[in-house]
Amino acid sequence: MILSSKKQASYILALIFLGLIWCYQKLISPYLAPRCRFLPTCSSYAKEALETHGLVKGMQLALQRVCRCHPWGGSGFDPVPKKEELD
């Protein structure tokens, strides 16, 4: 499979962000008190958003979610929207 250079760069960046999320979940998060007000957690949400929607839309969704994760931002079940819901 041959990807255009733009798609290839986007794919590589998405893999890098997924790696950073993995490192956070495995190496840092276990030593912190639970803070996320949502299910799935913000890091799991970001991982799923990147895998489902790609780099640009996935990062946008993840950043919006992190910005909502504060005492006045609500809580509860907040799944990643399906691709069809955003089209």
NUMIZA-697102 format. One record per residue: residue in one letter; x, y, z of N, C-alpha, C, O in turn. Coordinates in steps of 0.1 Angstrom, whole numbers. Each point is the difference from the previous one (the first is absolute). Example, Ala and Ser with C-alpha at 12.3 -4.5 7.8 and 13.67 -1.06 7.14 Angstrom:
BEGIN
("a", (132, -57, 78), (-9, 12, 0), (9, 12, 0), (10, 0, 7)) ("s", (-14, 11, -14), (9, 11, 0), (-8, 11, 8), (5, 11, 1)) 
This chain:
BEGIN
("m", (8, -12, 0), (-8, 12, 0), (9, 12, 0), (9, 2, 9)) ("i", (-11, 7, -18), (8, 12, -2), (-9, 12, 5), (-11, 2, -5)) ("l", (16, 5, 15), (-7, 12, 5), (7, 13, -6), (12, 0, -2)) ("s", (-20, 10, 0), (5, 13, -3), (9, 5, 11), (-2, -5, 12)) ("s", (11, 14, -15), (10, 4, 11), (-8, 7, 11), (4, -1, 12)) ("k", (-15, 8, -15), (-8, 7, 10), (-7, -10, 9), (0, 1, 12)) ("k", (-6, -12, -18), (-7, -10, 8), (10, -8, 8), (-2, -4, 11)) ("q", (14, 2, -17), (10, -8, 7), (5, 8, 12), (2, -6, 11)) ("a", (0, 19, -12), (4, 8, 11), (-10, 1, 11), (3, -1, 12)) ("s", (-16, 2, -16), (-11, 0, 10), (-1, -14, 7), (-2, 0, 12)) ("y", (4, -11, -19), (0, -13, 6), (12, -1, 10), (-2, -5, 11)) ("i", (13, 9, -15), (12, -1, 9), (-2, 9, 13), (3, -5, 11)) ("l", (-9, 17, -13), (-2, 9, 12), (-11, -7, 9), (1, 1, 12)) ("a", (-11, -7, -18), (-11, -7, 8), (7, -11, 8), (-4, -2, 12)) ("l", (13, -6, -18), (7, -10, 7), (8, 5, 12), (1, -6, 10)) ("i", (5, 18, -13), (8, 6, 11), (-9, 4, 12), (3, -3, 11)) ("f", (-14, 9, -14), (-9, 4, 10), (-6, -12, 7), (-2, 0, 13)) ("l", (-1, -11, -20), (-5, -12, 6), (11, -6, 9), (-3, -5, 11)) ("g", (15, 6, -15), (11, -5, 9), (2, 9, 13), (2, -6, 10)) ("l", (-4, 19, -12), (0, 9, 12), (-11, -4, 10), (2, 0, 12)) ("i", (-14, -2, -18), (-11, -4, 8), (2, -13, 8), (-2, -1, 11)) ("w", (8, -9, -19), (3, -13, 6), (10, 2, 12), (-2, -5, 11)) ("c", (13, 13, -13), (9, 3, 10), (-6, 7, 12), (2, -4, 12)) ("y", (-11, 13, -14), (-7, 7, 11), (-8, -11, 8), (0, 0, 12)) ("q", (-8, -8, -19), (-9, -10, 6), (8, -10, 8), (-5, -4, 11)) ("k", (16, 0, -16), (8, -11, 6), (10, 4, 10), (3, -7, 10)) ("l", (3, 19, -12), (11, 4, 8), (-3, 12, 10), (7, 1, 10)) ("i", (-17, 7, -13), (-3, 12, 8), (-13, -2, 8), (0, 2, 12)) ("s", (-10, -5, -19), (-14, 0, 5), (-1, -9, 13), (-7, 3, 9)) ("p", (13, -15, -9), (-1, -9, 12), (5, 7, 13), (-5, -5, 10)) ("y", (13, 15, -11), (5, 6, 12), (-7, 13, 4), (3, 6, 9)) ("l", (-13, -3, -17), (-8, 12, 3), (-14, -4, 5), (-5, -11, -3)) ("a", (-1, 20, 11), (-13, -3, 5), (-10, 2, -12), (3, 8, -9)) ("p", (-14, -16, 9), (-9, 1, -11), (-6, 14, 0), (-5, 5, 10)) ("r", (5, 1, -22), (-5, 14, -1), (-10, 2, -10), (-8, 10, 0)) ("c", (7, -18, -10), (-9, 2, -11), (-14, -2, 4), (-4, -9, 8)) ("r", (-5, 18, -12), (-14, 0, 4), (-8, -8, -9), (-12, -1, 2)) ("f", (17, -4, -13), (-7, -6, -11), (4, -15, -1), (10, -4, 4)) ("l", (-19, -3, -10), (3, -14, -5), (-3, 0, -15), (-10, 5, -4)) ("p", (19, -10, -4), (14, -4, 3), (8, 11, 5), (-3, 12, -2)) ("t", (15, -15, 8), (9, 11, 5), (4, 8, -12), (-1, -4, -12)) ("c", (7, 16, 15), (4, 9, -11), (11, -6, -9), (-1, 2, -12)) ("s", (10, -10, 18), (10, -6, -8), (-5, -11, -9), (4, -1, -11)) ("s", (-13, -7, 16), (-7, -10, -8), (-8, 6, -11), (-1, -5, -11)) ("y", (-6, 16, 14), (-8, 7, -9), (9, 5, -12), (-3, -1, -11)) ("a", (14, 7, 15), (10, 5, -10), (5, -11, -9), (1, 2, -12)) ("k", (2, -13, 18), (5, -12, -8), (-11, -4, -10), (3, -2, -12)) ("e", (-15, 0, 17), (-11, -4, -9), (-3, 10, -11), (-2, -4, -11)) ("a", (2, 17, 15), (-2, 10, -10), (10, 0, -11), (-3, 2, -12)) ("l", (16, -3, 16), (10, -1, -11), (-1, -12, -8), (2, 1, -13)) ("e", (-5, -13, 19), (-2, -12, -8), (-12, 1, -9), (0, -6, -11)) ("t", (-11, 12, 15), (-12, 1, -7), (0, 11, -11), (-5, -3, -11)) ("h", (10, 14, 15), (-2, 12, -9), (13, 5, -6), (-1, 10, -8)) ("g", (12, -15, 11), (13, 4, -6), (5, 12, 9), (-5, 4, 10)) ("l", (17, 1, -15), (7, 10, 7), (-7, 13, 3), (-2, 3, 12)) ("v", (-3, 3, -22), (-5, 14, 2), (-13, 0, 8), (-1, 7, 10)) ("k", (-9, -15, -15), (-13, 0, 7), (2, -7, 14), (-7, 4, 9)) ("g", (15, -14, -8), (2, -7, 12), (6, 9, 11), (-4, 0, 11)) ("m", (14, 8, -15), (6, 10, 9), (-10, 11, 4), (0, 4, 11)) ("q", (-8, 0, -21), (-10, 10, 4), (-10, -5, 10), (-3, 7, 10)) ("l", (-2, -19, -12), (-9, -6, 10), (7, -2, 13), (-6, 3, 11)) ("a", (18, -8, -11), (7, -2, 13), (2, 13, 7), (-1, 0, 13)) ("l", (5, 10, -20), (2, 13, 7), (-13, 6, 6), (0, 6, 11)) ("q", (-10, -7, -19), (-13, 4, 5), (-4, -7, 13), (-6, 6, 9)) ("r", (8, -19, -9), (-3, -8, 11), (8, 4, 13), (-5, 2, 10)) ("v", (18, 0, -12), (9, 4, 11), (-4, 13, 5), (0, 2, 12)) ("c", (-5, 7, -20), (-4, 13, 4), (-13, 0, 8), (-3, 8, 8)) ("r", (-5, -19, -10), (-13, -2, 7), (3, -7, 14), (-9, 0, 8)) ("c", (21, -5, -6), (2, -8, 12), (5, 9, 11), (12, 0, 3)) ("h", (-21, 6, 4), (2, 9, 11), (-12, -1, 9), (-10, -4, -5)) ("p", (11, 9, 17), (-11, -1, 10), (-14, 5, -5), (-10, -4, 4)) ("w", (10, 14, -13), (-12, 6, -5), (-4, -4, -14), (-9, 5, -6)) ("g", (17, -15, 1), (-2, -5, -14), (-9, -12, -2), (-1, -5, -11)) ("g", (-5, 0, 21), (-8, -12, -1), (8, -12, 3), (12, 0, 3)) ("s", (-19, -12, -4), (6, -12, 2), (-9, -11, -5), (-11, 2, -5)) ("g", (16, -15, 6), (-8, -11, -4), (5, -6, -13), (11, 2, -4)) ("f", (-20, -10, -2), (4, -8, -13), (0, 10, -11), (-10, 7, -3)) ("d", (21, -7, -4), (2, 10, -12), (9, -8, -10), (12, 2, -1)) ("p", (-19, -10, -8), (8, -8, -9), (4, 9, -12), (-5, 11, -3)) ("v", (15, -16, -4), (5, 6, -13), (-11, -1, -10), (-6, -11, -2)) ("p", (2, 22, -5), (-10, -1, -10), (4, -9, -11), (12, -1, -4)) ("k", (-21, -7, -2), (3, -8, -12), (2, 9, -12), (-4, 11, 0)) ("k", (11, -16, -9), (4, 8, -12), (-13, 5, -7), (-1, 11, -5)) ("e", (-9, -20, 4), (-13, 4, -6), (-7, 12, 6), (-6, 8, -6)) ("e", (8, -7, 20), (-7, 10, 7), (6, 14, -3), (-6, 10, 2)) ("l", (19, -10, -6), (7, 13, -3), (-1, 4, -14), (3, 12, -4)) ("d", (-6, -21, -5), (-1, 3, -15), (-12, 8, -3), (-2, 4, -12)) 
